[in-house]
Amino acid sequence: MLKRPREYLTEPEIERLMDAARQNRWSHRDATAILLAYRHGLRASELVALRWDDIDFTTSRLHVRRSKGGETAVHPLGGKELRALRRLQRESAKSLYLFVSERTTQRGRISADGRAGRKDGQVQVFDPQPYAAPFDGIQARQ
């Protein structure tokens, strides 16, 4: 079996992926999720666990809680990310989490396995977003 020449996506490939994500109903939310996952090397579970209190807009910092034994860290946010996050905050429902679905309640969030949680503890299943598949098996550049 041939080994691929690289195991990560390039900036132009991410831009094309974000353009494709902008074609759906939740275009800005999905494009912002792709941007943050790429720029900060986030796993799906880390991405959907991001809360608004993890972002400090005054110092342009993102608090990242790593899963799988990784170390918690603080990452700088660039201008493009800050603009996208501010827009997402204006447009999204009041929630603790950055990435919520219309199928979640006020406190619910999208889960990494394509499920939307509810306050009553039940789980609603829906199809994962189309942008999730290209990330399978690909490591972000560090």
N, C-alpha and C positions, 0 to 999 in steps of 0.2 A: 504494500500500500504506500502511495506517495504521501509524504508529509507536506502540508501546506507551507508556503514560504513564510507566512506570519500567522500569529494567533490573536490578532487584535484588529479592530476597525480603525480606519484612518479618519481624519477630520472631514474630508469630502464625503466619505461613505456615511458618516453620522449625519451630515447635512442632508443627504439624499433620504436617509431613514426618517429624519425629522420632517422633511417635505412630504413623504408618504403618510406619516402620522397626521399631518395637518389636513388630510382629505376626509377625516371622519368627524363625527359629531363632537367629540371631546378633543378637538385638534390641539388647542394650546396646552391643556393638561398633559396630553400624551407627549407632545414635543418637549415640554419642560422636563418630564420624567426621563426621557431619553438623554437630554442634555446633562442633567445632574448625574445620571448613572454613568455616563461616559466620562465626564470631567472628574468625577470623584471615585471612580472604580467601585461603584456600589453594587452589591448583590441585590436581587429582586426583593428579598426579605428586608434588607436595610433601606431600600428605596421606599417601600410602602410603609415602613415604620417611622419615616420622617414626620415630625410634628412642627407646627409653627413656632413653638418655643425653642426649637433647635436652630433657628435662624436669628442672627443678630444683624439687623439691617444697618444699625449705626456703625458697627465695626466691620461689616461685610464678611462675616464668619458663619460657617456651618458646623454644627456639632454633630459628629457622626458616631453612632453607637454600632460598632462592628459585631457581626454574628460569627459563629464558629470559632470562638476563642480569639478573635482579632482584638487589637487594642483600640479603645476609644480615642478619637482624635478631633482636632479642630482644623477645618480646612478654610482657606480664603475663598471668597466668592468673587467672580469677575463681574464686570458690568452687564454682560449679556445675561448671565444667570440672575443677577439682582433684578433687572428689568422684567424678565420672565416670571420670577417669583412674585414681584409686586403685582403684576397683572393677574397672576393666578390667585393671589390673595383677594384682590378686588372682585374677581369674577366667581370665586367659589363660595359654596355654602359655608356658614360659620361652623367650623369643625376643628378638632384638635390636630387633625392630620392634613398634610398637603394634598395627598392624592386620594380623593374620595369618588365614589360612583353615585349615580342618581339612585341606585338601588340600595345604598347604605343609608342608615339613619344619621342624625346629626353627629354622633360620636363614632360612627363606623368608618372603616377604611377599606381600601382594596387590599386583599391579601396576596401574597406572592404566588399562591397556587390557583389564582383565578376565582376566588370566592369573595363575596361581600358579607361582612359580619353585620349582625343586628343586635340591638340592645337586649332582646329577649334570649340571647344565646344561640338562637337558631342560625343556620348558615344558608344563604341563597347562592346557588351556583349559576354562573354565567360564563359565556365564552371569554377566554383571555383575549386581550387586545392583540391585533395583528403584528404589532412591533415586537412582541416578546420572543417569537421564534428565532429571529436572526441573532439573538444574544446567546443562544444555547451553545455551550462549549467554547465561547470566545472570551478571552481575558481582556480587560481594559488595560490600556497603557498606563503605566505608573510614572 
